[in-house]
């Protein structure tokens, strides 16, 4: 099986020829392939060198509620993120100012070589009062119009059968990828 076939088989509940080994080593690869500025090229090199299966987010909307240095997606929302290191851990305190009130959370992650460890762990949740806070999440939703689909399709072409390029939509609550869809880019996804 190719990596693409293996991953699709596993995602559909089938039995692949071996357990897929998806690539989730971006912090390691940043230093291991320091000579390579292209993150996809790094992933493709690692896929070849370590015989991993490439499962890569190739397109997603910009979410300044996690990375305030990116382009603002709304004129009426401001984001503050404060970071500090204490007791061998990274701490992030985030406040999202919306026209209808503020949302606030704190996360932490153990520091390991080449970045943060597993996590982050939630120290203070974003939603504390469901009736007040849940309506404010609307201000954090990503705009699909900010997705560069053609760039994602180009990345999928570069990946080919070496893995899957997926379109992702981050959760406005915890910055994880709750669901993904394979980038078809004119290709049948059977």
N, C-alpha and C positions, 0 to 999 in steps of 0.2 A: 504494500500500500504506500502511496505517497503520503506526505504529512497532511496534505489537504484532505485526502480520502480518510485517513486515520481519525482526524479531528471531527469531520462530518459524521463518520460512523459512530464515534463515541457520543457526540452531541445528540444523535438520534436514538441513542439507547442500544446500539448494536454492539458487536464484539469485534474490535479492531485487531489487527495482527499483533499489536503490543500496546501497552498502556501509553497513551499520548504523553509526551513530555513538553508541555507548553513553556514557552520562553517568557519568564517574568524576572529578568535580571538587569533591568535598565541601569540601576545604580552601579552594579559591578561592571557592566559593559562600558559605561562612560569612562571609567579609569582603565579597564583592560584594553580597550581599543581607543585610547586617547588621541591617536593620530587621525581618527575618522570622525569628522563633524556631523555627518549624516546619520541620524539615529536609526533609520531603516537599514542602511548599509551595515551598521554595527550588528543589528539583529540578524541580518542575512549571513554575515561572517560567523557569528556565534552558532547559528543554525547548522552551518556547514562544519565548523570545527568540533562542536559538541554533539552532533546528531540529534538536535532538539526539533520539536514541532513548533513552527512559528504561528502563534495566535496573537494577532496584533491589531490594536485599534488604529484604523487608518483615517477615520473621519469622525468628528464629534463637534457639537456646537461649543463655542467659546463660553466659558462660565467664569466671569470675573468674581463671582461670589466665593471662589476658591483661590483665584490668582488675580489680585486686584491690579496688577501691572498690565493685564490684557485689556483689550478694547472694551470700553463700557457698553453694555447692552441695553441700558436704560438711563435716561437723564435724571430720573427721580429716585435712584437708588445709589447709595454710597456704601462702600465696604471698608472696614478697618480690620487689619490682621496684625496682631502683635505676636512676635515669636521670642522665646527666651529658652536658654538651656539651664536646667537645674538638676542636680543629683543624677547626672548621667542620662537625662531625658530631655527631649524636645517638648516644649509646650507651645501650643498655638491657641490664642484667644481671638475670637472673631466676633465682630459686631456688624450686622447688616442693618443699615438705616433705611427704612421704607417710609412712604408718605403716611402710612397707617400705624407706625410703631416700629420698634427695634426688635431684632432677633439676636440672641447672643449664645455662643457655645464655647467650650474649652476642650481641647484634645491633647493627648500626650502620646509619645512613642519613645521607646528605649533607643538610645543611640548605639549603633554598631558600626563596624568599619564600613566605609563607603556610604554612609547615610543613616537613615532611620531604620529601626528594626520593624517587626510586625506591628500592625496597628494601622492607624492610630487608635488608641483607646479613648472612649468618650469619658471625660471627667465631668462635664456639665452638658446635658443635652440641649440641642437647639430648640426643640419644642418642649415647653414646660406646662403651658396652659393651652390645652387643645382648642378650646373655643376662641381664644385670642390669637394664638400663634399659627395654627394651620392655615387660616386665610392669608397670612402674610407670606407663606411659601410661594404664592403666585408670583411675587416679585422676584423670585430666584429662578424661575423656570427658564430654560435655555430657549433661544429662538432658532428653530431649524434653518431659517434663512441664512444663519451665520456659518452653516456647514459647507465646506469646500468639497463638494462631491467629486468633482473632476480630479482634484488632487488625490482623493481617496482611491479613485479608480486607477490612477497612475501607480499608486503604491501597490494596489492589488495586482496590477500587471507585472510589477517588479517581483512580487512574491510568487506569483504563479502557483505551481503545485507544491511549493515548499511550505505552504501553510495557508492560513485563513486571514484575510483582512476583514475586519468587522467595523460596522458603524455602531457607535455607542451613544447612549444618552445617560449622562450622569444624573444621579439622584440629587435634588436640591437639599436634601437633609444631611447626607453623610459622605458625599463625594465618592461613593463606590459606583461601580458599573452594575446596575441591577439587571439589565438585559442587553443583549447585543443581537445584531442581525448581520448575517454575512453580506458583504458587498458583492452584489451580482455583476454590476458594470457590464450588462449585456450578455452575461454568461449564465447558462442554466445552472441552478443550484440543486440539482437532483442528487 
